[in-house]
Amino acid sequence: MRSGWHVMTIYALVLGCVTTVAVSWIFALGVVHPNVFGSASSRTAQAGIASDSTFIGVMRTDGLGVSAFAAATSPSVIARRPGAAVELSELMPKRLQHVLIDWACEVPTPALPTTFARGVVEWGFPFPAMRASFDQQTPRPVSGAPNPALPGTPNAGRLFATGARWFKARNGIVVRDAPATFQDGYALSPRELVLPTRIVWPGFVVDTVFWGAVWFAFLFLPRTLRTHARRRKNKCLACGYSRSSLNIETPCPECGNNPTQ
């Protein structure tokens, strides 16, 4: 009996692990809008860099099943929201400080505008379990939008760079290019649509246990309760036939189940 519980527990945890990945990918694909319950919120913070008196701008956006973080060395890249500024330590988890804060401190100013900002998006429920990182890029030229320069000038005939700065994935499985325009309600927009492959271990473990418990309750709890009720009423555990007139070693006459095995 004890080994049976161990097998059921392992089976439920495997299903919980698979479900954790599936749920993260569902949110990453945008099947569920992050603001579906009106819960999406954005906060910003800024910190000075003593070496050159510039600033690091940090933004955090939280919604259903998604948390997005972005950092840049230019305060104009991440717009400040009145009354929304908070302490940098409150906004950025320690696990992302090397990915974002250290990068923003070390990136040389001449590197801009090749990369305006770097962002990380984490997906999962009830806690972030998987993530992907992005680098912001310059606006892409749009076909059919010629540069309005006068004929004979160096830029005449070239495509004019229109649209928004977009985020290119640094990891993950890209399933769709970034849209040409900003998508309201989506963090780090516009960005490439990716399936995340990096694991956020604390959230992944908690989500696996959570979904494993859901699977255990759904698959095994009814069976366990039924078995317990039949044993208490002295019935066959397999078919429910009454064993009140049978010896404990006698197989069930209805299904042949041997209670001693």
Secondary structure, DSSP 8 states (H G I E B T S, - for coil): -HHHHHHHHHHHHHHHHHHHHHHHHHHHTTSS-TTTTS--EEEEEEEEETTTTEEEEEEEEEETTEEEEEEES-TTTS---TT-B--HHHHS-HHHIIIIIIHHHHS-GGGTTTS-EEEEEEE-SSS--EEEEEEEE---EEEEEE----TTSTTTTSEEE-S--EEEESSSEEEE---SS--TT-TTSSB-EEE--EE-HHHHHHHHHHHHHHHHHHHTHHHHHHHHHHHHTTB-TTT--B-TTS-TTS--TTT---TT-
